[in-house]
Amino acid sequence: MKILKTVLIVVGVVLIGFGLYNAFVPQEVLDVGPLEVSAKEGLSNQTLGMIGLGVLALVAGAFMRKR
């Protein structure tokens, strides 16, 4: 159980960190002559889902009891 608890906490922190990184780090814009490609910045559904799953895993790992 201790291993599962540790894994859940680590996965939760990684998911939250990666979700926040995707939300707030600006994406590169490609500009080639008359063609310009831009990426959407901000919180998307995928980013919010990743942060939500990270929080859920972190809470589950933090409140897991010993058996």
N, C-alpha and C positions, 0 to 999 in steps of 0.2 A: 504494500500500500504506500510505503514511503517513496518508492520509485515513481509510482503513478502520480502522486501528489507533486513531486518535483518536476516531472514531465509536464503536467498541466500548467504549473506556474511558469515554466520556461516558455512553453508554447503561447501562453496568454500574453506574456511580455513581448515576445517576438511579433505576434500578430498586431498588437496595439502599436508597437513601434513602426512596423512596416506600413500599417494603415495611415498613421500620422505622417510618415515620410511621403507617401503617395499623395496625401491631401495638401500638404503645404510646400513641398519642393516644386518649383516651377518646371514644367516640361519643356523640352527643346522644341523650337519652331523651325521648320525647314522652309527656306526661301531660295528657290532656284528660278531666276529670271522672272517671268510673269506668273509662275506657279508658287503659291504659298500654302503650306500645310501647317495648321496649328492644332495643338492638343487642348482639350478641355481641362481647366484647372479647377480645383476646389473639391468639395465632398460629393462623390458619386455614390450610387447605391452599392457598388462593389466595395468601396472604401469604408462606408458605414457598416456594411456587413462584416468586413474583416475586423474592424474595431469592436463591434458587438460580440463576435465570436471570441475575440481575445479577452474581453472583459468577462464573458461567461466562463472561459477556461480558467482565468485567474481566480475568480470567485470560487469555482468548484474546487480548485486545488487548495485554496486557502482554508476552506471550511470542511475539508475532508477529515474525517475522524480516524483515529487509529483503531485497529481491530485486534 
